[in-house]
């Protein structure tokens, strides 16, 4: 008897592309995405970074089926089992091409969500001429922010922090036109759980007790680090006494020169700053990122001031989770045990397009609707109640 045709969930446009693929992989529901940049006359269909993410998904899963139309405007995805790196020593290499205009954090955030549900440890190495480790003009955060502000959130769900490691082997900023970088990043996610713990993070976020950060330069004068740090501390020292910002200088990465075969050129030149504010309440972290645009025109003092002000704005938004980490926390809560978890978010965070779209997508994949109510002591915050659907780690069930 022939197997019945699977029922596809249908979506349109390229928005929330990685998010929908992750939810499809976790829940096992096949999806059909159409009208992917179909109105564009110059670049219709899937972009370079989206194709690279599909290849990455195919590498860490077993039994996945991906079909792309001739024009690239329609995608059919049937998920398989998340196998990870098969063995603990195997490293899955993801080569990003020069035309990639998104930061490597665009790949890391959804990949980390899949990590706890993998059958075996997940070891992925990002390399190639398209790896950008800094924050980008398209809104991607830096790898430093993922390491210091996103990965600690997983410990609230029972994931062991000692088995999560994110290393930057070669730093890079965005190349000419905001594309390409030449960096190298390695993610090791060795903590797999049967079912994420229920999160209860609905108390007061407390007060900021310390600020940490990293100032980085690639291929420019190392004095830019001191200038960024000095300007950022000028604004932050009057508010928090414990401020420490490290400085790191790397040479710009070498990539092959297409104009002259056999020769190499420097790319990914730039500088930036990543800041993290830790609260007196365990698990509450605020973050901010700023980097020099690819066309230049800004000084290190401008970047230091911009990043410090962004951090203060992030703290003023309130809540216990920032805009960057809200998607990760809400997704893990929905995939967890069949119990009601609660998290406190600022109104500015709940009202973002990404969070609202995530709620709609989770509902379409079978999750429950969220419960929203005002926080009792602070009307600017909202308590979000999420009931898990008990998906858990399918690979652990089979094993």
N, C-alpha and C positions, 0 to 999 in steps of 0.2 A: 504494500500500500504506500502510495507516494505521500511524502510529508506535506502538510498543509502550508499554503503560502503565508508567510508572516504578515501580520498587520502593521503597517508602517505609520509612525507618527510623522505628520507632514508640517514642515516649516518653510519659510521663505526668507530671502535675503541672507547676507553674510554676517549679520549682527549676531553676537553671542555664539559664534561658530564653534570655538573650542569648548565652551560651556555645554552646549547641546551634545557634542560628541562624548564628553565626559559622563554626562547623565545617562546617555544611551549605553555606554560601556558598563556603568555601575548597575543599572536596572535590567540590562539585557533586552531593551526595547529597540528594535530597528527604526531608523529614521530616514526620511526623504526630504532633502533640502533643495528647493528650486529657486529660480530668479536670483542667482548669485551674480550680482553686478551685471545683470542682463541689459540694463539701460546705458551702460558705458560703451562708448564707441571706440575707445582706445585700448582699454584693459578689461574686457569682459571675463567673467568666470573667476575661478579660484586664483588667489594671489600666491606668490612664492612661499610665504611663511605658512599659509594654510596647507599647501601641498606637503611641506616639510613636516607639519604636525600629523598629517594623515600617515606619512611614512613612519613616523615615530610610534604612532598607535599600532600600526601593523607589526612593528618590531617587538613590542612588549606584550602583545596579545597572541592568542592561538585560536585560529578558526574565524577570524574576522574577514568580512567580505566588503570590499570597497569598489564601487562602480561610479565612474565619472563620465558624463556625456562628452561628446566630441567638442563642443564649445566650452566645456568646463562650467556651465551655468547650472548644472543639475548634479546632485550627489546622492547616492544611495549607500547607506552604511548599515551593515548587519554586524553587531558586536560579537566578540568571542570572549574567551576566558583570559583574565589578566594574569599572565604567567610571570611577568617581570623579566629578570635576567637569567632565568632557568637555574643557573648555579650561582653561588655567592661571589665567585671570582670573575664571572663573565661581565664584560662592560659593553653595553649597547652604545654604539657610536652614532650620533646624529649630526650629519654634515649640513650646515646651513650655507646656502649659496650667497653670492655677493649681493644679489637683488633683494635680500631680506631687509625690510625696513622696520621690523619690530624688534624690541629688545628681547634678550634670551629669557627674561622673566615672563614674557607672554607664553612661553613653553613650560617654564618651571611651575607656575601656579597650578595649572590643571594637572600636570604630571605629579605634583605632590599630593593632590587629592586622590589620585589613583594608587599612590604608594601604599597606604595602609591596607588596601583591599587586594593587593597582589598575592599570588600564591607563593612566590619566593622573593628574596630581596631585589630591590630595583636599583641598578647601577647604570647611569646614563652619562655619557660624555658628549658635550656640545663643542664642536670645533668647526672650522671652516671660515671662509671670508665673510660670512654674514652674521657672526656672533657679536652682539653688542652687549657688554656687561653693565654699562651705565644706564641711567634713565634716558628716555627718548622723548622727542617732541610729540609723539603719538600718544603719550600718556602712560607708557610702561615704566615701572619702577626699576631701580637698580638691583643687581644681585645681592648687594649688601643689605638692602631692605628686606629682601626675601629671607636672608639668613638670620637677621637679627629681630625682625618684627613679625614674620609669617610662620616660620618653622616652630618658634616657641608656642604658638597657639595649638599645635597638634598635641602637646603634652596634656592639655586639658581633656583630651578625648582618649587618654590611655596609651598614647604612642610614646615610646621611650625616646627621650631626647638624646641619649648617648648613642643611639643607633642611627641618627640622622646627621648627615654631613654634607655641606655645600661648600666646595672649594673653588676659588678663582685662580686658575693656573696662569692665565694671561689676561690682564685687563685691556679694555678697549672702549673707546667712545664711538659715537656714530661717525661714519665716514662722509665723504662728499655727497650732498643731497640727502643726508640722513639715512643712508643705506650702507650696509657693510661695516665690519669692524675688525674681524680677525682674532677675536678673543678665544679663550678656552675655559670652559666651566665643567665641573664634574659634580654630579649629584649621587649620593649614596643613601638610599632609604631602606634600612634593614629591619625596621620594626613593623611587622604586620599584625593586625589585630583581628580577632573573630568578629567583634561588633564594637563600634565606637561607644564610649561612655556617654551618658546623658549629661549635657552641659547645663549648669546653673550659674550664670554670670550676670545676675540681675541686681547686684548691690551697687552702692555708690562707687564711682570710679576712683575716688580718693584724690590725692594731690600728687603732682609730679615731684619725685624725690631725687632723680638724677637724669642726666642727659649724656648720651654717648653718641659717637659718630665716627665717620671715616671721610677724610678729604683725599682725593686721588687725582693724579696727573699722569697722562700718558703722552709722551713725546713732546712735552712743553717744559718750560723752566719749572724746577721743583719749588721755587719760591712762591709759586701760585698757591701751594698748599697752606703755607703760613699766612698768606693774605686772606684766604677764605676762612681759616680758623679764627684769625684775629677779628674779622668783621662779625662772624657768627657769635663769638664769645662777647663781643661788645654789646650785643642785644640780649643775650641769654644770661650773662653773669649777674645782672641785677635782679633776675627772677629766681634762679636756681643756683645754689652755691657749688654743687657737685656737677661740673661740666668737664668732660674729657673727650677730645676729638683727636683721633690718630691720623697720621699722615702717611701716605703711601705713594711712591713714585715708581712708574714702570716705563720702559721704553715702548714706543709704538710698535705694534706687531707688524711683522713682515708678511706680505702677500705677493702672489705672482703678478707681474705686470703684463697685461694683455697686449699693450702696445709694443712691447719689446720682449718677445719670447725668451725664456731663459734667465731673465732678470727679475728682481723683486723690488718692491717699493713699500714705503711705510704708510700705514693707514690707521684709522681709529685715533687720531690725535685730538686731545681735548682735556678738560678737567671738570670735576664735579664734586658734590658734597652730599653725604647721606647722614641724617640725624635720626636718633631714636630717643624718645622720652619714656622712662619707666615710672609707673605710678607706685604709690605706697600699697596699693591693692595688688595681690599676686595675679599675674596674667593680663594686666591692663597695660598695653604698649601703644604709643603714638609714634608715627614716623613721617618723615618728609624727605623729598629728593629734589635736587636741582643740578642741572648740568649745562655746560655751555652749548649753545646751538651750533649745528654743523657749519653754518656760514660765518660764525664768529660775531664780533661786534660787542662783546660784553667783557667786563673785567672780573678777576677773581673776587673782588670786593662785592660786585653785584650778585654773584652766585652765592656767596656767604650770607649776604643780607636776605636774598630771596628764600633760601632754604630755611633760615631761622624764622622768618615771618610765616612760611608755610607750616612749620611745626607749631607755632603758636595758634595759627588758624585751625589746625587739626585738633589741638587740645580744646579750643573753644567750641568745636562741634559737639563735644560731650560724648557720652556713651562709654562703653568698655571695649569696643572694637571699632577700628577705623574703616574708612571706605575701602582701603586696599585689602583688609582681611575679612570684611563682611561676607563676601561671596564664599570664601573657604569655610568659615564658621557655620553659616546657614546650610551649606551643602552637607557638611559632615553631620550636623544635627538632624537633617532630614533622612540621612542614610542610616542613622543609628538605631538603637533599640526602640521598641514600640512604647515609648514613654514620652512625656511632655518635658522638653527642655526650654529654658528661658535665657535670653541674652538681652542686655541693655544696649541700645543703639541711640545715637543722636538723630534728631529729626532730619538734619541735612544728609545723614547717611542713608536713612530709610527712604528718603525722597529721591535718591539718585536713580537714573535710568537703569543702571546695571542691576541694582537690588530689586527693583520692581519687575524687570524682565526675568530675573532669576526666580522670583515667586511664581510668575506665570508659567515658566518652563517646568518647575517642580510639580506644579499642579497638573500639567499635561502628562508628565511621566508617572502620575499616580500618587504623588505625595499629598498630604493634607494641607489645607489652607492655614495660613498663619493667623495667630491671634495677636492683636495690637491693643495696647492700653498705655495710658500715660503713667510715667513714673510718679510715685506719690510725693516725693520730696523735691522733684525737679520736673517742671512741666515741659522743659525743652528736650527731655529724653523720653524714649518709648521702650516699653518692655515687649519684646517679640517672643511669642510662645510658638514653638515648633514641635510637632509630634512626629517622631521617627516612624519609618515604614519597615524597619527591620531587614533591610537588604543585606547588610553585613558583607563579609568576605566569602563570596561564592566559592573561591578556590580552596579556602580552608574547610568549607563544608564537604567538598568532594574528597579532599585529602583525608 
